[in-house]
Amino acid sequence: MFSPVLTINNRILKNIGTIEAARAIIDEAPLIPAYERQFQQEACALTLRGAAAGCAISALGFWAMGQYMRSLDNSSIPSLGMRQEHFILLLGVVVSCAIVAWATARISVMKQLKQML
């Protein structure tokens, strides 16, 4: 079985101390409100991108499935065509995801701020 032999010299110990000091400064630094808004905006933008892509893929899949079902000419299978209302609902999903992302980012950042102070 492998048993490594580790040695800590003064240079390694000094570097570890420097890293620990830098980490302590970062851990104790207060979060600036501008960064809070930036985190919220980034979370909202990421969620919007993901939700929009997911809705677009879903809409394309529903449309393709509707086209395929129409080509079968089978009266026992209901139509899966998408009307304008369906696209509006998909847009609503994107907006609701953005609102959830904004609220989540705001709550988590505020929780972190309270822990720091």
Protein Blocks (a to p, Z undefined) as FASTA:
>chain_A
ZZddddddfklmmmmmmmmmmmmmmmmpccdfklmmmmmmmmmmmmmmmmmmmmmmmmmm
mmmmmmmmmmnopakbccfbdcfklmmmmmmmmmmmmmmmmmmmmmmmmmmmmmmZZ
